[in-house]
Amino acid sequence: MNLKALFAALAVALVAIIALNWILLVGMSRSAACQVRDPDEHLREMMEQRRQKEMFADLNSLELRQVVRYLEQKLPVTLVNCSRALPSHNSIFMVELQLPRKDDALRFLDQGGDPPRREARAVVVFGAQTRPNITEYTVGPLPDPTYHVDVTSRTYKSLHFNSRPLTFTEYKTIMSTIGLEKVSKLLEESYGSDGMPPIHFDSSPRGFKLGDRETWLPFVKNLQGFVMHPLGFEVLVDHSSSNISEWRVRKVLYNGQYFDTIHELVTQYNQGSVRKIQRTGSDPNYASLRPRQKFQTYGPLQFEPQGPRYHVVNNHVRYFDWDFAFRHSPASGL
């Protein structure tokens, strides 16, 4: 009985070995086979993907120039370059891609055919009018626009002229309105300079009712992690008028004390009737992200043994089963 059982086990093992070898040989032959793809089919697929990507691509430099040139020629006003425009000027505030309607985009992606008409979204600030206003236009078709449509009332329920974002020119004008040179002695004695003058950052909201345009400007030290270096010195500026000569300082905060003007603060400071801030000798750069000491070990490394698992072409990303396009908007970000 033992001999028969031994022969039976050997026979089963032999059959298993033969079966495994056959499976291995068949698998290797299949994997070694080269699947030839039709180059015309591959080219058609690439061209179709390119058409789909371009539907959501940001406006290129040519399209931007064409939209600006078209508006300068067709609008019955004189437009000032946004980098120099004051609130009392007419200027183009923003130009970006106007996304196609969802139904049109899905129809093109699912069924093919002609892509949706490519258009631009342009926001124009009319500050030189009797009643200043902000108007949004849809301009198209790109790259050679022939029409512009006012979509302001269709897009916004109530859009006040003072609801517009601040421009760099407006920031500079606000700083000249404050007149920091008047408090240079106060800032030096209270906070020191550390080699660099203090800086400010923006704050919101700019009021509590429609039409308000007042901004608190908190001042901080010009160091790394500046939000961790508040000075306790803030200025409230009223810049609601389109005439910059009417802008004025409404309130000044210094060390928990409020003043109506910069002049009032300086006068009371020089008279000694203000609680002054005493400088301390602590580390001036405590909020820096730079390590305090040199690390003795190396940080973690990322390694892709089979190369990147994603593919990026312009604004199109492919990652495993994900396939999407992205763009940058000056109004909403990425």
C-alpha positions in Angstrom: 0.0 0.0 0.0 2.8 2.4 0.8 4.5 1.9 -2.6 1.2 2.5 -4.4 0.6 5.7 -2.5 4.1 6.9 -3.3 3.6 6.2 -7.1 0.2 8.0 -7.0 1.8 11.1 -5.3 4.6 11.2 -7.9 2.1 11.0 -10.7 0.1 13.9 -9.3 3.2 16.0 -8.9 4.3 15.3 -12.4 0.9 16.3 -13.8 1.0 19.5 -11.8 4.5 20.4 -13.0 3.5 19.8 -16.7 0.4 22.0 -16.2 2.3 24.8 -14.6 4.9 24.8 -17.4 2.2 24.9 -20.0 0.5 27.9 -18.3 3.8 29.7 -18.0 4.7 29.2 -21.7 1.3 30.3 -22.9 1.5 33.5 -20.7 5.0 34.4 -21.9 4.0 33.9 -25.6 1.0 36.2 -25.1 3.0 38.9 -23.3 5.7 38.8 -25.8 3.3 39.4 -28.7 3.5 43.0 -29.9 0.2 44.6 -30.5 0.6 47.0 -33.5 -1.7 50.0 -33.3 -3.0 51.8 -36.3 -1.0 55.1 -36.5 -4.0 56.9 -38.1 -6.2 55.9 -35.2 -3.7 57.1 -32.7 -3.4 60.5 -34.5 -7.1 60.9 -34.6 -7.4 60.2 -30.9 -4.6 62.8 -30.1 -6.3 65.4 -32.3 -9.7 64.8 -30.6 -8.1 65.1 -27.1 -6.5 68.3 -28.2 -9.8 69.8 -29.3 -11.4 68.8 -26.0 -8.6 70.4 -24.0 -8.7 73.7 -25.9 -12.3 74.2 -24.9 -11.3 74.9 -21.3 -7.8 76.4 -22.0 -7.0 79.9 -20.8 -7.0 82.7 -23.2 -3.6 83.0 -25.0 -1.8 86.3 -25.5 -3.2 86.8 -29.0 -6.8 86.3 -27.8 -6.2 88.7 -24.9 -4.8 91.4 -27.2 -7.7 91.0 -29.7 -10.3 91.4 -27.0 -8.7 94.5 -25.6 -8.2 96.0 -29.0 -11.9 95.2 -29.9 -13.2 96.9 -26.7 -11.0 99.9 -27.2 -12.4 100.3 -30.7 -16.1 99.5 -30.1 -16.8 101.1 -26.7 -17.8 104.8 -27.0 -15.4 105.9 -24.2 -11.7 106.4 -23.7 -10.1 103.4 -21.8 -7.1 104.0 -19.6 -4.6 101.2 -18.9 -5.5 99.4 -15.7 -2.0 99.8 -14.3 -2.5 103.6 -14.3 -6.3 103.9 -13.9 -7.8 105.8 -11.0 -11.4 105.3 -9.8 -12.4 108.3 -11.9 -11.2 106.6 -15.1 -12.7 104.1 -17.6 -10.6 100.9 -17.7 -10.7 97.2 -18.5 -10.4 95.5 -15.1 -10.3 91.9 -16.2 -10.4 89.6 -19.3 -10.7 85.9 -18.9 -12.2 82.8 -20.6 -16.0 82.7 -20.7 -16.8 79.0 -20.0 -19.2 77.5 -22.5 -22.7 76.4 -21.3 -22.7 73.0 -19.7 -25.1 71.5 -22.1 -23.0 72.6 -25.1 -19.8 71.3 -23.5 -21.3 67.9 -22.7 -22.8 67.6 -26.2 -19.4 68.2 -27.7 -17.5 65.8 -25.3 -20.1 63.0 -25.7 -21.2 63.3 -29.3 -18.4 65.2 -31.0 -19.0 67.7 -33.8 -18.1 71.3 -33.7 -16.8 72.7 -30.3 -18.8 75.4 -28.5 -18.1 79.0 -29.6 -15.0 80.3 -27.8 -15.7 83.6 -25.9 -14.2 85.9 -23.4 -15.5 87.5 -20.3 -14.5 91.2 -19.9 -15.2 93.4 -16.9 -15.0 97.1 -17.6 -15.0 99.8 -14.9 -16.7 103.0 -16.1 -15.5 105.6 -13.5 -15.7 108.6 -15.7 -19.5 108.5 -16.2 -22.1 110.6 -14.5 -23.2 107.5 -12.7 -20.1 105.3 -12.3 -20.8 101.6 -12.9 -19.2 98.2 -13.5 -20.3 96.4 -16.7 -19.5 92.8 -17.7 -19.5 91.8 -21.4 -19.3 88.5 -23.3 -17.0 89.1 -26.2 -16.7 86.7 -29.1 -16.0 84.7 -31.2 -12.3 84.3 -30.6 -9.7 84.9 -31.8 -11.4 87.6 -34.0 -14.3 89.1 -32.0 -17.2 90.7 -33.8 -19.7 91.2 -31.0 -20.0 92.1 -27.3 -23.1 91.5 -25.2 -23.8 93.2 -21.8 -24.6 90.5 -19.3 -24.4 92.5 -16.1 -28.0 92.3 -15.1 -28.2 88.7 -16.1 -25.1 87.8 -13.9 -25.6 90.1 -10.9 -28.7 91.0 -9.0 -27.1 94.2 -7.5 -23.6 95.4 -8.4 -22.5 98.7 -6.8 -19.6 100.6 -8.2 -17.8 100.5 -4.8 -18.0 96.6 -4.8 -15.1 96.4 -7.2 -11.7 95.0 -6.0 -8.8 97.2 -5.2 -6.1 97.8 -7.8 -2.4 98.4 -7.2 -2.8 102.1 -8.2 -5.6 102.5 -5.6 -3.4 100.9 -2.9 -0.6 103.4 -3.7 -3.0 106.3 -3.5 -4.4 105.1 -0.2 -0.8 105.0 1.3 -0.2 108.5 0.1 -3.5 109.6 1.7 -2.4 108.1 5.1 1.0 109.9 5.0 3.1 107.6 7.1 6.0 110.1 7.1 4.1 112.1 9.7 4.4 109.2 12.2 7.9 108.1 11.3 9.2 109.1 14.8 6.4 107.3 16.6 6.9 104.1 14.6 10.7 104.2 15.2 10.4 104.8 19.0 7.6 102.3 19.4 8.6 99.4 17.2 12.0 100.0 15.9 12.9 99.5 12.2 15.0 96.3 12.3 16.5 97.6 9.1 13.1 97.6 7.3 10.0 99.9 7.6 6.7 98.3 8.6 4.3 97.0 5.9 0.5 96.6 5.8 -1.8 93.9 4.5 -5.4 94.1 3.4 -8.6 93.4 5.3 -12.3 92.9 4.6 -15.2 93.6 4.6 -14.9 97.2 3.5 -18.1 98.3 5.2 -21.4 97.2 6.6 -23.9 98.3 3.9 -24.1 98.6 0.2 -21.9 101.5 -1.1 -19.4 101.5 1.8 -15.7 101.4 0.8 -13.6 101.8 3.9 -10.6 99.6 4.7 -8.7 98.9 7.9 -5.0 98.6 7.1 -3.2 96.7 9.9 0.6 97.3 10.0 3.1 94.6 10.8 6.9 94.2 10.8 8.5 93.3 7.5 9.8 90.0 8.6 9.2 86.3 7.7 5.8 85.2 9.0 4.7 88.9 9.1 1.2 88.0 10.3 2.8 86.9 13.5 4.4 90.4 14.0 1.4 92.8 14.5 2.3 96.2 15.7 -1.0 97.3 17.2 -1.1 100.2 14.7 -4.0 100.3 12.2 -5.5 103.0 10.0 -9.1 103.1 8.7 -9.3 104.9 5.3 -12.5 106.0 3.6 -12.0 105.7 -0.2 -15.6 105.4 -1.3 -15.5 108.5 -3.5 -14.4 108.2 -7.2 -12.5 111.5 -6.6 -9.3 110.7 -4.8 -9.1 114.2 -3.3 -12.0 113.3 -1.1 -10.3 110.3 0.4 -9.5 110.7 4.1 -8.4 108.9 7.3 -11.4 108.1 9.5 -9.8 106.4 12.5 -6.3 105.5 13.8 -5.6 102.7 16.3 -2.4 102.8 18.3 -1.8 100.6 21.4 -5.6 100.1 22.0 -6.3 103.8 21.7 -8.4 105.4 18.9 -7.8 108.7 17.2 -9.7 110.6 14.5 -6.7 111.6 12.5 -3.0 111.0 12.1 -2.4 114.6 13.2 -4.3 114.0 16.5 -2.2 110.9 17.3 1.1 112.7 16.6 0.1 115.8 18.7 -1.0 113.8 21.7 2.1 111.5 21.3 4.4 114.5 21.4 2.6 115.9 24.4 3.0 112.6 26.3 -0.7 112.0 26.8 -0.6 108.7 24.9 0.2 105.3 26.4 3.3 104.4 24.4 4.4 100.9 23.4 7.7 99.8 25.0 10.0 97.8 22.7 11.3 94.4 24.0 14.5 92.7 23.3 13.0 89.4 22.2 14.0 87.5 19.1 12.8 89.7 16.2 12.4 86.8 13.8 10.7 84.2 16.0 8.0 83.5 13.3 10.6 82.4 10.7 10.2 78.9 9.2 13.9 78.5 8.9 15.2 75.7 11.2 16.8 76.9 14.4 19.6 74.3 14.1 21.0 72.1 11.4 19.3 68.7 11.1 21.6 65.7 11.6 19.5 63.4 9.3 18.1 63.7 5.8 14.4 64.3 5.2 12.0 61.9 3.4 12.4 61.4 -0.3 9.7 60.6 -2.9 10.6 58.0 -5.6 8.6 56.7 -8.5 10.1 53.3 -9.5 8.1 53.1 -12.8 8.1 56.8 -13.6 5.3 59.4 -13.2 1.8 57.9 -13.0 0.4 61.1 -14.5 0.6 62.9 -17.8 0.3 66.7 -18.2 0.0 68.6 -21.5 -0.6 72.3 -21.2 -3.8 72.5 -19.1 -4.8 68.8 -19.4 -4.0 66.2 -16.8 -4.4 62.4 -17.0 -4.0 60.3 -13.9 -5.1 56.7 -13.9 -8.8 56.8 -14.7 -9.0 60.6 -14.1 -8.9 62.9 -17.0 -9.5 66.6 -16.5 -8.6 70.1 -17.6 -7.7 73.1 -15.4 -7.4 76.8 -15.8 -6.5 79.9 -13.8 -9.1 82.6 -13.2 -8.3 86.1 -11.8 -11.7 86.1 -10.1 -11.9 82.6 -8.6 -8.3 81.2 -8.7 -7.5 77.7 -9.9 
